[in-house]
């Protein structure tokens, strides 16, 4: 070869190396660490223990990240509905800005993929080009591909045609999304129960609360669904393409380094997050030598109590709470009648005296429910008599109060077994 040919060939090699150095950082030829997109740092305590800090009755609470995702879906559905109802293309850039303004949290394509994974029939996602932009300065965006979001609507009614996303449809979609989130947590809860000793199995329609040892906020994040990608243009984006383009122009050592980099990138794959599993129960030192059959019976009885707790009706739970207050209230009620020196009192007056004397903070209406519960459980001790336009409560002061307390404790144990 002549000197001019060698100079031209050297210039081509330098140009390829310069373009490759912009794609791959120096020193990363032989070692390229892979970071999983699902790997995350340890969440702060207010997120990991969010379920314990809720001022709500125990039930099927959702993890912190699931509640944030539900909030994102509500905001996104509102914005997409406004754009869809006025026949304007809902691009991801518009939706992202609107959601972040509403909830003051970061909203990325990963969250959109999680929403699509939870509710696949919610939106139709496309990569479209030549989308009109308003406000000027959108020439470059109009010529490039953009991710568009279009709601999937069912059959319409006479009040809400299928061409509009009405308020009733928004509420229905939100309920469906929340129900799907609960079903996902139920699957993790089911795996948790199956790994217990002894294993537990509870029908999903009877489940009213999670197992006490089930870490709700430890449920893994939802794996995002794949989003449509823009068509690939004729650009060098990977080491494999660069290797194919520069074949025969590089030295054998450089080709080998590029081949190793391409193989390492192709073989890397994100690890799937594992469901939280309870640790196998270890027998403590204090139970060494205890009969294994006795331990199994105790564990079976505990599992039976937990199953009754997780399937208990909320109305039954409120009744048990009221029953738990009755033994203390029985002493206060008898003291009220002894102080008044009357065998019967108006129900309203007795309720006011009880509200002022009991340690528990209750309204007069709630106190009246407790007094009527006394009459239901102990009719021989307390009776409620409607006389003319007034309702009176009558109490037998000669009955032994210890006997009344024992009867209430027995009734509480019977109600807890149900």
N, C-alpha and C positions, 0 to 999 in steps of 0.2 A: 504494500500500500504506500501511496505517496504521503508526503508530510501534510498536504492540505486535507486529505481524507482522514488522517489521524486527528487533526485539529477539530474537524467537524464532529467526529465520533466522540471526542472528549467533551465537546460542548453539549452534545445530547445527553451524555451520562451525567454531567453536572446539573443540567436542567431537571432530569428525572430525580436526582438526589435532592435537589432543592425543593421540588414539589412534594417528595415523600417526607422530608423533614418537617413540613408544615402539618402533615397528617399525624405523624408519630413523633413524640417528644424524644430528644436525644437521650441515649442511655436506656431506652425502652425496647431495644431490639430483641434482647434475649429474655427479658423478664417483664411481663405485662400483668399486673395484678388485676383480678376481676372482682368488682364490687357488685353484689346482688342488689337489684333495685328494691327488693323487699326487706333487705336488712336495715334495721333502724336502731338508733341509740335507745338506751333505757329511758322510758317515758318518765316524766316527773310524777311525783306522788299524787298530785291532784287529778291526774288522769288514771293512774293505776288503781286508785281507791275511790273513784268517782261514785260507784254504785253504793258504797257504804255511807257516803255523805249526803245521799238524797233524802230530803224531808218528805218522803212519800211512803204509803203503806207497802210492805214487802210484796213483791209480785215478780212478773217476768220483766225485770229491768234489763236494759241494753247496755253494752260496754260504751265507754266514752267515745271511742272512735266511730262506733256505729251511730250514736246519737248525732255526732257532728256530720256524718254522711247523710243522715235523714234531713238535717237542717239544710245542707247543701242542695239536696234534691228538691226540697220545697222552694228554695229561692230560685233554683235553676228552672223549675217547672213554671214558676210565675213569670220569669223573664222570657222564656221560650214561648209561653202562651201569649204574652203581649205582642211579641214580634210576629208570631204565626197568625194571630187574629187580624193584624193589619197587613198581611201578605208581604212581610219583609223577611229576607233571608236571615236566619239566625246562625251566624258564624260563631265559632268557639271564642274568638277574641271578644266579641260583644258580650257573650254569655259570661265569660270569665270576669270581665270588668264589672258587670252588673252584680254577679254573685259576691265578689269581694267587697263591693260597696255595701251590700245588704248585711252580710254576716261578719264583716271585718276579719276574715280568715283567708288564707291563701287557697286558691282553687286552681288546680292543674289538670292536665290531661289524665293523670293517674286517677284522680277522683272521678272523672267522667267514665273511665274504664271500670271503676268499682261500681258506679251506679248502673252501668250497662250489665255488669255481672249479676247484680242483685235483682234487677228488673229488666230482663232482656227485651221485653215487648214495650218498653217505654218510648224509645226514640229510634229513628232511622238516621244513621250517620253516613255521610258521604264526603268525598274529596272532590270539590267542584272548583271550576275556573270561571273567570269573567263574571264575578259576582259584583253587582253595582254597589258602590260605596258612596255615602253621603257625607258632605262636609269638606270635600276636596282633599288633595294630597294622597289619594288612594290609588294612583296609577299603577305602582309596582305591586300592590296587593291584588289589584284586579287581574293582573296578568299571571299571578302565581296561584297555586292550588291552596284552597282553604277548607278546613273541616267545618261542615255545616250540620246542624242539628234540626231534625224535624220530628214533632211528636207523632206517635202512632195512635190514631183514634179508632174507636170501635164504631158500631152501628149507631146512627143518630136517632133522636126522638123528635117529636113535634115541637118541643120546647128548645132543644139544643141540637141543631143539625150537625152532621159529622164534620162540616167545614170549620167549626169553631171549637176552641178549647174553653169551655164554660167553667164557672166556679164549681159547679157540681162535679164535673169531670176532674178538676184539680183535686178536690177532696177525695174522690174515689181513688185516684192514682196515688195520693199520699198514704191512704189506708193500705193499699196494696203493697207499697214499698215498705211500710212499717211491718206489715205482716210477714213479708219475705225476710226482713232482717231478723225477726223473732224466730222464724223457722230455721235460719242458719245457726243461730245460737242454740236452738233445740238439738240440732245434730251434734254439736260439740258436747252438749249436756248429756245426750244419750250415750256417746262414747265414754264420757266420764263415769256414768252410772254402770256401764258394762265392765269397767276396769276395777270397780270396787270389790271388796271381799266382805260379805258375799255380793255377787252382782245383783243389780236392781234393774227392773224394767217397768216403766210407767207409761201408760198410753198417753199420747201427746194431747188428746182432747181433754184429759183429766188433770194435766199439769197446770198448777196455778202459781207456783213459785219454784225457784231453783234450789238445788241441794245446798245446805248450809256451808259445806266445804268446797263448793264449786266456785272457782275464781272467775267471776264474770268479766272483770276488766283484763283478765289474762287471755281471753279468746283472741286468736291471731287475726290480723287484718284480712280483709277480703282481697283475693287475688284479682287484679284488674283484668277485664276482658280486652281482647285485642281490638284496637281501633283501626279504621281504614287509613292507609298510608298513601301519600301522594305518589303518583307514578315516578319511577326512577328515571332521571335524565342521564345523558351520556357524560357522567362525571366520575372521577376516580374517588371512591369513598372508602375502600378497604385495601388492606395490604395484598389480598389475593388479586384484585383488579390491577393494582400497580405492578405486581409480579408478572401478570399476563401481558401488560402493556410494555414492560421493559425487558421482556424475555430476549436473551441474546445480546443485551447491551450492558449487562452488569458482570462483575467478576463472580466466580463460583462461590466465594465466601459470602458475598452480599446476597446472592440468590438463596443460599442456604438459610441465612438469617431471616429473610423475608418469608420463606416457606415455613419455618418454625413459628413465626409470629402469626401467620394465617391459620395454621393448624391449631395453635393455642386459643385463638379467638373463636374458631368454629366449634371447638370441643367444650368451651365454657358454657354452662347453663345455670340459671338461677335455681337454688335449692328450694323445694316446696316447704313452707312452714308447717311444722307438725302440730297436731292438736294437743292441748294441754292434757297430760295424763297424771292422775294422782299417783304418788309414790306408794309402792307396795307396803302394806302395814307390817311393821316389825313388832315382834312381841317384846314389850319392855321387860327390864330385869325384875320388876316387882311382880310380874305374872309368871315367872319361871316356875315350873312344877305344877301349875294349875292345869286341870284336866282340859284337853283340847275340845272335847264335846261341850263342856260348860262354856268355854269361850265362844264356840260357834253358836250356841243358843243365845248368849248375850248379844252377839253381833247381829243375829237374825232378828231379835227383838228390837234392837236399836234401828235396824233397817226398816222394820215394820212401822216404827214410830215416825221415822223420817219420811217414809212414803205417805203416811197419813197426813203429815204436815205439808208435803208438797202438793197434795191433791185436795186439801181442805177448801171448802167453799168460803168466799169472803164473808158471806152473811153468818156462817157458823163461826168464823174467826171473831167477828164483832160480838157475837153472843158469848163466846168464851171470855172475851175481855170484860164484858159486863158481869159475868159470873164470878170472875176473879176479884171484883170489887165488893161483892155482896157481903162476905164475912165481916169486913171492917165496917161497912155501912149498917149492918144489923145492930151493932153496938151503938152507933150514933142514933139510929132510928128509935131504939128503945129509950135512950137518954132524952130524946126530944119529947116523947110521950110522958116520961116520968117528970120532966120539968114542967110540962103544961098541965099535968094532973087531970088529964081528960082521956077517956077511952077511945075517942074518935076526934079527928081533926079534918078540916077541909084539905083536899088533896093539894091545892095550890099553896096553902099556908105551910103544910108539911114539907113540900118541895123547897120553899124558900128557907125554912129552918135547916134543912139538910144541906142545901148549897152553902149556907153560911158556916156550917159546922164541919163538913168533910174536908179532908186534905186535898182530894182530887178536885181540879177546877172543871166544873161542868155548868152548863146552862140549865135553867129551870125545866126546859123541855127534855133534856137528857136525863135529869134527875127523875122526872115523872116516869120515864121508861123503866128506870131501875126499880121504882116503887111498884109499878105494875108487874115487873118480873118477880118481885117478892110475893105478890098475891098469886102469881101463877105457880111458883114452886112450893110455897108454904101457905096454902089456903087456910090451914087451921091456926096460923099465927097472924097473918096479915090478910085483910079482906078490903076490897074497894066497893063502896056502896053508893050508887047514884040515887040521891034523894031530891025530888023536885028538880030544880035547875042547878043544883050543886052536887059535886062529887066528893064523898068523904072517904077517908082511909081509917080503918079500925085495927088496933093492935092488941093482942093478949099479953099484958105485962106480967102475968103469972107464969108464963112458960120459961123454962130454964134456957138461958142464953147459950150455954155450952152445948146443949142438945141441938139448938138451931145451927150453931157453927159446924157441928159434926155432920148434920144432914146436908148442909150446903157443900162441905168438902166432898162428901160422897157423890153428890150430884155433879160436881165439877169433874171428878174422875170418870164418871159414866159418860159425860159429854165429850171428854177428850178421847175416849176410845172410838167414838163414831168416825 
